[in-house]
Amino acid sequence: APQNLPLPTVTLTLESGPLKGRKFQFTSRTTCVIGRGKDCYPQMPNDPSHQTISRYHCFLDINPPAIRVRDLSSRNGTFVNG
């Protein structure tokens, strides 16, 4: 009988700022844009403490357990794992 293996998962965890600790989990193939824009997911707040995040900051191509990140010419750049 096949084993019930856990689904591959990509978890994005916010590590600083007012939303520190917030997690976004993805278990299936998807694409999304992180930013302050109303149509972004994950959407960051459009307030003074998040002004270094562009309205459309970076593009994520998620295919668990892999993820590709592409900066969308944001003014402050996109940093992954430090």
Residue, then its C-alpha position, 0 to 999 in steps of 0.5 A: a500500500p502507498q505511504n501517505l507522504p506529506l505534500p512538498t511545501v514552500t513556506l515564506t516566513l516574514e522575519s522582521g517588521p510589524l508582520k514578523g512571524r506571518k507565514f504563507q504556505f504553498t503546496s501546489r504549483t503557483t505564481c504570485v507577486i509580492g508587493r504593496g499593490k492591491d492585487c498582490y499576494p502576499q500583499m504587504p501593507n501600504d504604510p510608512s513602515h513598508q515603503t521600501i517594498s515596491r508596489y510590485h516588488c518580486f515575482l515568485d514561481i513556486n513548484p514545491p519544494a522549489i521556488r524561483v524569485r525574480d526581482l521586478s526592478s524594485r528600487n531596494g532590491t530583493f534579498v533571499n536568506g540574508 
